[in-house]
Amino acid sequence: MKIRRSPKGFTLIELLVVISIIAVLASLAVPAVTNALTKGQLAQAMSNSRQIHMAAMSMSIDGATNSDATLGWPGDLKDNSVVSDLPGYVARLAAFDYLKPGDLKIFACVGVKAYAPGTSGTATVSGSTANLNPAFQTTNSGFKVHCIRENDSSNTVFLSTKNYTYGEVITSGTTVPFGNKGFIICRKGGDATIFKAQQGGNRDLVGSITKDQSSEEVLNTD
């Protein structure tokens, strides 16, 4: 009497079932992984915004303490013709050692690199100015620096990610650095927050801006 043995391997139907299950699980897992990655990137950007704020606040405190109009918040420096744009402001922070040239990578966000790969940045300081190498351009920043002044309240927006325009809900998913996945706000008082795209239109939630509240006043020109 012959004993029948089970055939080795899987049938085509069994393989198709397994592949289908794997595809379903992958389709469920990818959005979760992507969402977790975005949250991590937003958290890093929020941490970077606080570091930039610390440097700006330190310079403004020194300016107020020493009655030095050449040291202060971005709006005061712009009013006094000390700086005219973001690269000039960043160079000033580096010239007075509030930020090290190698620290300028904190201006980077997803899709926005502060420097070319493999470079960390150096500065040649001459008096009150610093020549950064590689040069820090406005396009090197994932943030917009708002022209806040000494007399502005602590709730005034100091920094925001480039994908956000004040008072507007974010609808585009292609604008760097985070599209419509969220945005960062750091206020003059130093508190930084991650917001959802649909919260962008709530000015009471986001905070105030300088002047007439109708439009942004930023150092960025791009």
C-alpha positions in Angstrom: 0.0 0.0 0.0 1.4 3.3 -1.1 1.3 6.3 1.3 0.4 9.6 -0.4 2.6 12.5 0.6 1.5 16.1 0.7 2.9 18.1 -2.2 5.8 20.4 -1.3 5.5 24.3 -1.4 2.4 26.5 -1.8 -0.2 26.6 -4.4 -0.6 29.6 -6.6 -3.9 30.6 -4.8 -2.1 30.4 -1.4 0.7 32.6 -2.6 -1.8 35.2 -4.0 -3.7 35.2 -0.7 -0.4 35.8 1.2 0.7 38.6 -1.2 -2.8 40.2 -0.9 -2.6 40.2 2.9 0.9 41.7 2.8 -0.2 44.5 0.4 -3.1 45.4 2.7 -0.9 45.5 5.8 1.6 47.7 3.9 -1.1 50.1 2.8 -2.1 50.5 6.4 1.4 50.8 7.7 2.9 53.3 5.2 0.6 56.3 6.3 1.3 55.6 9.9 5.1 55.5 9.4 4.9 58.7 7.2 2.8 60.5 9.9 5.3 59.5 12.6 8.2 60.7 10.5 6.5 64.1 9.8 5.8 64.5 13.5 9.4 63.9 14.3 10.5 66.5 11.7 8.0 69.0 13.0 9.3 68.4 16.5 12.9 69.0 15.4 11.9 72.2 13.6 10.2 73.4 16.7 13.4 72.7 18.7 15.4 74.6 16.1 13.0 77.6 16.3 13.6 77.8 20.0 17.4 77.9 19.5 17.1 80.7 16.9 14.9 82.6 19.4 17.4 82.2 22.2 20.1 83.8 20.0 17.8 86.6 18.9 16.6 87.3 22.5 20.2 87.3 23.8 21.2 90.0 21.2 18.1 92.0 22.0 18.8 91.9 25.8 22.4 93.0 25.3 21.2 95.8 23.1 18.6 97.0 25.7 21.1 96.6 28.6 23.8 98.6 26.8 21.5 101.1 25.0 23.0 99.8 21.8 20.7 100.4 18.8 22.8 98.1 16.6 21.8 95.1 18.7 18.1 94.2 19.0 15.1 92.4 17.6 14.9 92.1 13.8 12.4 94.9 13.3 14.4 97.4 15.4 17.6 96.6 13.5 15.7 97.0 10.2 14.3 100.4 11.3 17.8 101.5 12.3 19.2 100.4 8.9 21.5 97.9 10.6 20.1 95.0 8.6 17.9 94.8 5.5 17.3 91.1 5.0 17.6 87.7 6.6 21.2 87.0 5.5 22.2 90.3 7.0 20.5 89.4 10.3 22.0 85.9 10.4 25.5 87.4 9.7 25.0 89.8 12.6 24.1 87.0 15.0 27.3 85.2 13.8 29.5 88.3 14.0 28.6 88.9 17.7 28.8 85.2 18.5 25.2 84.7 19.3 25.2 81.8 16.8 28.3 79.9 15.7 28.6 79.6 11.9 28.3 75.8 12.2 25.1 76.3 14.2 23.3 77.9 11.2 22.0 74.5 10.1 19.2 75.0 12.6 17.6 77.3 10.0 17.2 74.2 7.8 13.9 72.2 7.5 12.6 69.4 5.3 13.6 70.2 1.7 15.6 73.3 2.8 19.3 72.8 3.4 21.3 75.5 5.3 24.5 74.5 3.6 25.7 72.2 0.8 26.3 68.6 1.9 29.5 68.1 3.8 30.0 71.7 4.8 29.5 73.2 8.2 30.1 76.9 7.6 32.8 79.4 8.7 32.8 83.1 9.3 35.3 85.9 8.8 34.4 88.6 11.3 35.3 92.2 10.5 34.1 94.7 13.1 30.3 94.2 13.4 29.8 92.1 10.3 30.5 88.5 9.3 31.2 87.1 5.9 29.7 83.6 6.0 31.3 80.8 3.9 29.3 79.2 2.4 27.1 82.3 2.0 23.8 82.2 3.9 21.1 83.0 1.4 17.4 83.5 2.2 16.7 80.2 0.4 18.9 78.5 3.1 16.2 79.0 5.6 13.1 76.9 6.3 11.8 79.7 8.5 10.5 83.2 8.0 11.8 85.7 10.5 9.2 88.4 11.4 10.2 92.0 12.1 9.2 92.1 15.7 10.3 95.0 17.9 11.2 95.7 21.5 7.8 97.2 22.2 5.8 94.2 20.7 4.0 91.9 23.1 5.3 88.4 24.0 2.5 87.0 21.9 3.9 88.5 18.7 5.1 86.0 16.1 8.9 85.9 15.8 9.4 82.9 13.6 7.2 80.7 11.4 7.9 78.0 8.9 7.9 79.1 5.3 4.9 77.0 4.3 2.7 79.3 6.5 1.3 82.7 5.6 -0.2 84.6 8.5 -3.9 84.3 8.9 -4.4 81.7 6.1 -5.4 78.1 6.2 -2.7 75.9 4.5 -4.2 74.0 1.5 -1.1 73.3 -0.6 0.8 70.1 0.1 3.8 71.0 -2.0 5.1 74.1 -0.3 8.3 73.5 1.7 9.0 72.6 4.3 5.9 70.8 5.5 3.2 71.5 3.0 -0.2 71.1 4.5 1.0 68.6 7.2 1.5 71.4 9.7 3.5 74.4 10.6 5.6 75.9 13.4 5.2 79.2 15.2 7.7 80.6 17.7 6.6 83.8 19.5 8.6 86.6 21.0 8.1 85.2 24.5 9.9 82.0 23.4 7.0 79.6 23.3 6.9 77.4 20.2 4.0 75.4 18.9 3.2 72.9 16.2 -0.1 73.7 14.5 -2.3 71.8 12.1 -2.8 73.3 8.6 -6.5 74.2 9.2 -5.5 76.2 12.3 -3.6 78.7 10.3 -6.6 81.0 9.9 -7.1 81.4 13.6 -5.1 84.5 14.5 -6.0 84.4 18.1 -4.6 80.9 18.4 -1.4 81.6 16.3 -0.6 84.9 17.9 -0.3 88.5 16.7 2.0 90.1 14.2 3.5 93.5 13.9 1.8 96.7 12.7 -1.7 96.6 11.4 -2.3 92.8 11.6 -3.2 92.7 7.9 0.0 91.3 6.4 3.3 89.8 7.4 6.5 91.9 7.8 9.4 89.6 7.4 13.1 89.8 6.7 12.8 87.1 4.1 12.6 88.3 0.5 11.8 85.1 -1.4 
